[in-house]
């Protein structure tokens, strides 16, 4: 069986096909051919795919064909493991890239779809159209401090965040795995000694897999934030923007978390 990829939305694609023994690239006679169309939707059903590249993957088990599409997959933030014919979906993975000093790069705005096509459908009409609809697979996160210098005097040195999560990879079934992620987002320290990390992307964190935030001044770790003002663990749900404000005017750091629709960037809330 052969899958052919076409896209009227995305300008660039990379196609990986796992072919069964009876139908290989060198002998395509008798193989069924299909037109593959891919699009992306956000939580509101809008198409955010302008400028995307996409990555297609097929797993053929004879009785059914599983198609996987990734949108906005870029090699400067993720590593794709080697994929050979016969690779199971669970063994094909995306892994976080690391800086030279060991922390991880945040992700691109990654989209994903998996669709299984049964034997009847896959062996029907030659040239049939197949459409894959991708959905967002990352969480958005931004972090801001207020009055940080009241607890940790500003010495003219930049501050930075490291966000610790459990998952360092995602397999082609869409499941996050691995351990020990430590994202280091770009951040800005202002003249008052407060630091802000604008929205960046991470693998989502869910129940039982909270995130932790370390604040550093140059190479010195100042503190770790593990829960909000109500003593709840910190999470970053898929497809949402999570804004975390840290206020140091009080005896205990006040941690305010707001989960808002994707693309909402303002953190100018009254603490």
C-alpha positions as CSV (number, residue, x, y, z in Angstrom):
1,X,0.0,0.0,0.0
2,X,1.2,3.5,-0.7
3,X,0.3,6.8,0.9
4,X,0.9,9.9,-1.2
5,X,1.0,13.3,0.6
6,X,-0.4,16.5,-0.9
7,X,-1.3,19.7,0.9
8,X,-2.9,22.9,-0.3
9,X,-2.3,24.5,3.1
10,X,1.3,23.9,4.1
11,X,4.2,25.0,1.9
12,X,6.6,22.3,3.1
13,X,6.4,18.7,4.1
14,X,8.5,15.7,4.9
15,X,7.0,12.3,4.2
16,X,8.0,9.0,6.0
17,X,6.2,5.9,4.9
18,X,6.4,2.4,6.3
19,X,5.6,0.1,3.5
20,X,4.4,-3.5,3.8
21,X,6.4,-6.2,2.1
22,X,4.0,-6.6,-0.8
23,X,4.2,-3.0,-1.8
24,X,7.5,-1.2,-1.8
25,X,8.9,1.9,-3.5
26,X,10.7,-0.2,-6.2
27,X,7.5,-2.0,-7.3
28,X,4.3,0.1,-6.9
29,X,2.2,-1.9,-9.4
30,X,-1.0,-3.0,-7.8
31,X,-0.7,-0.6,-4.9
32,X,-3.6,1.6,-3.8
33,X,-2.9,5.3,-4.0
34,X,-4.6,8.0,-1.9
35,X,-4.6,11.8,-1.8
36,X,-3.7,13.0,1.7
37,X,-4.9,16.4,2.9
38,X,-3.9,18.0,6.2
39,X,-5.2,20.9,8.1
40,X,-4.9,22.3,11.6
41,X,-7.5,23.7,14.0
42,X,-7.2,25.4,17.4
43,X,-9.6,25.1,20.4
44,X,-12.0,27.5,18.7
45,X,-11.9,25.7,15.3
46,X,-9.8,28.3,13.7
47,X,-6.9,27.5,11.3
48,X,-3.6,28.7,12.8
49,X,-1.4,27.0,10.2
50,X,0.1,30.0,8.3
51,X,3.8,29.2,7.7
52,X,3.6,25.6,9.1
53,X,5.7,22.7,7.9
54,X,4.3,19.2,8.3
55,X,5.6,15.7,8.9
56,X,3.6,12.6,7.8
57,X,4.1,9.0,9.0
58,X,2.3,5.8,8.0
59,X,2.2,2.5,9.8
60,X,0.7,-0.3,7.6
61,X,-0.3,-3.5,9.4
62,X,-2.1,-5.1,6.5
63,X,-5.6,-5.0,8.0
64,X,-5.4,-1.3,8.8
65,X,-3.3,1.8,8.1
66,X,-2.5,4.3,10.8
67,X,-1.6,7.8,9.6
68,X,0.1,10.4,11.8
69,X,0.7,14.0,11.0
70,X,2.7,16.6,12.9
71,X,2.3,20.3,12.2
72,X,5.0,22.9,12.9
73,X,7.6,20.3,13.7
74,X,11.0,22.1,13.6
75,X,14.3,20.4,14.1
76,X,15.9,23.4,15.9
77,X,13.7,22.6,19.0
78,X,13.0,18.8,18.7
79,X,14.9,15.7,17.7
80,X,13.1,13.1,15.6
81,X,14.4,9.6,16.5
82,X,15.5,7.4,13.6
83,X,12.5,5.8,11.8
84,X,13.0,2.7,9.8
85,X,10.4,0.6,8.0
86,X,8.5,-1.4,10.5
87,X,8.9,1.1,13.4
88,X,5.9,0.9,15.8
89,X,4.2,4.2,16.7
90,X,5.3,3.9,20.3
91,X,9.0,3.7,19.2
92,X,8.9,6.7,16.9
93,X,9.5,9.7,19.1
94,X,10.1,13.5,19.3
95,X,12.7,14.5,21.9
96,X,13.5,17.8,23.4
97,X,16.7,19.5,22.4
98,X,19.2,20.8,25.0
99,X,21.4,23.8,25.4
100,X,25.1,23.1,25.8
101,X,24.7,23.6,29.5
102,X,22.0,21.0,29.8
103,X,18.6,22.7,30.1
104,X,16.0,22.2,27.4
105,X,14.7,24.5,24.6
106,X,11.0,25.4,24.6
107,X,8.9,23.9,21.8
108,X,7.3,25.3,18.7
109,X,3.5,25.5,18.5
110,X,3.2,21.8,17.8
111,X,0.1,20.2,16.2
112,X,-0.8,16.5,15.9
113,X,-3.3,14.0,14.4
114,X,-3.6,10.3,14.2
115,X,-6.1,8.4,12.2
116,X,-6.7,4.7,11.7
117,X,-8.2,3.5,8.4
118,X,-9.7,0.0,8.3
119,X,-9.1,-2.6,5.6
120,X,-12.4,-1.9,3.8
121,X,-11.6,1.8,3.6
122,X,-8.0,1.4,2.6
123,X,-8.6,-1.0,-0.2
124,X,-11.6,0.7,-1.7
125,X,-11.6,3.3,-4.5
126,X,-8.2,4.2,-6.0
127,X,-7.4,7.9,-5.5
128,X,-9.7,8.4,-2.6
129,X,-9.2,11.5,-0.5
130,X,-8.1,11.2,3.2
131,X,-8.1,14.3,5.4
132,X,-6.2,14.6,8.7
133,X,-7.2,17.4,11.1
134,X,-4.4,18.3,13.5
135,X,-4.9,19.8,17.0
136,X,-2.5,21.6,19.3
137,X,-0.3,19.4,21.4
138,X,1.5,21.9,23.6
139,X,0.8,24.1,26.6
140,X,1.6,27.8,26.7
141,X,3.3,29.3,29.7
142,X,4.5,32.7,30.8
143,X,6.0,33.8,34.2
144,X,6.5,37.2,35.8
145,X,7.9,38.3,39.1
146,X,6.9,41.4,41.1
147,X,9.1,43.1,43.7
148,X,11.7,40.3,43.5
149,X,14.4,42.6,44.7
150,X,12.7,43.1,48.1
151,X,13.7,39.5,48.9
152,X,16.7,39.1,46.6
153,X,18.5,42.5,46.1
154,X,19.1,43.3,42.5
155,X,22.9,43.4,41.7
156,X,22.7,44.3,38.0
157,X,22.8,40.6,37.1
158,X,20.1,39.0,35.0
159,X,17.6,36.5,36.4
160,X,16.3,33.4,34.6
161,X,13.8,30.7,35.1
162,X,14.1,27.0,34.7
163,X,10.8,25.1,34.5
164,X,11.0,21.5,35.6
165,X,8.5,19.0,34.1
166,X,8.4,15.2,33.8
167,X,8.2,14.7,30.0
168,X,11.2,15.0,27.7
169,X,9.7,13.3,24.7
170,X,6.4,12.4,22.9
171,X,5.8,9.3,20.9
172,X,3.8,9.0,17.7
173,X,0.6,7.9,19.6
174,X,0.6,11.4,21.1
175,X,1.7,10.2,24.6
176,X,4.3,12.2,26.5
177,X,7.0,10.2,28.2
178,X,10.6,10.5,29.6
179,X,11.7,12.4,32.7
180,X,13.7,15.3,33.8
181,X,12.7,18.1,31.5
182,X,14.2,21.5,32.4
183,X,13.0,24.2,30.1
184,X,14.9,27.5,30.0
185,X,12.8,30.1,28.3
186,X,14.0,33.5,27.1
187,X,13.5,36.1,29.8
188,X,14.0,39.8,30.4
189,X,15.2,41.5,33.6
190,X,14.0,45.1,34.0
191,X,15.7,48.0,35.8
192,X,13.8,47.2,39.0
193,X,15.2,43.6,39.1
194,X,12.0,41.9,38.0
195,X,12.1,39.2,35.4
196,X,9.5,38.2,32.8
197,X,9.4,35.2,30.5
198,X,7.0,35.9,27.6
199,X,4.8,33.0,26.4
200,X,6.6,29.9,25.5
201,X,5.6,26.3,24.8
202,X,6.1,23.1,26.7
203,X,4.8,19.5,26.7
204,X,1.5,19.7,28.7
205,X,1.5,18.7,32.4
206,X,-1.5,17.0,33.9
207,X,-2.7,15.4,37.1
208,X,0.2,13.8,39.0
209,X,2.8,15.5,36.8
210,X,3.1,19.0,38.1
211,X,5.7,21.5,37.1
212,X,8.2,23.4,39.3
213,X,9.9,26.8,38.7
214,X,13.4,27.6,39.7
215,X,14.6,31.2,39.8
216,X,18.3,31.8,39.2
217,X,20.4,34.9,39.6
218,X,23.2,34.2,37.2
219,X,24.4,30.7,38.4
220,X,22.8,31.0,41.9
221,X,19.5,29.3,42.5
222,X,17.4,31.6,44.7
223,X,14.2,29.5,45.2
224,X,11.8,26.9,43.8
225,X,8.1,27.5,43.3
226,X,6.0,24.3,43.5
227,X,2.4,25.4,44.2
228,X,0.1,28.3,43.9
229,X,-1.5,30.6,46.6
230,X,-4.0,27.9,47.5
231,X,-1.3,25.2,47.9
232,X,-2.3,23.5,44.7
233,X,0.4,22.0,42.4
234,X,1.2,23.9,39.2
235,X,0.0,22.5,35.9
236,X,0.0,23.7,32.3
237,X,-2.9,22.1,30.3
238,X,-2.8,21.4,26.6
239,X,-4.1,24.1,24.3
240,X,-4.3,26.7,27.0
241,X,-2.1,29.7,28.1
242,X,-1.1,29.5,31.7
243,X,0.2,32.8,33.3
244,X,2.0,32.6,36.6
245,X,2.6,35.8,38.6
246,X,5.0,35.7,41.6
247,X,4.7,38.6,44.1
248,X,7.4,38.9,46.7
249,X,5.9,41.7,48.8
250,X,4.7,39.3,51.4
251,X,6.2,37.0,54.0
252,X,5.3,34.1,51.8
253,X,5.6,34.4,48.0
254,X,2.1,35.0,46.5
255,X,1.6,32.8,43.5
256,X,-1.3,33.6,41.2
257,X,-2.1,31.3,38.3
258,X,-4.5,32.1,35.5
259,X,-5.4,29.8,32.7
260,X,-6.7,31.7,29.7
261,X,-7.4,31.1,26.0
262,X,-4.4,30.5,23.7
263,X,-2.7,33.7,22.7
264,X,-3.7,35.8,25.8
265,X,-0.4,37.4,26.9
266,X,-1.4,40.1,29.4
267,X,-0.3,39.5,33.0
268,X,-1.0,43.0,34.3
269,X,-3.4,41.7,37.0
270,X,-3.7,43.2,40.5
271,X,-2.0,41.0,43.0
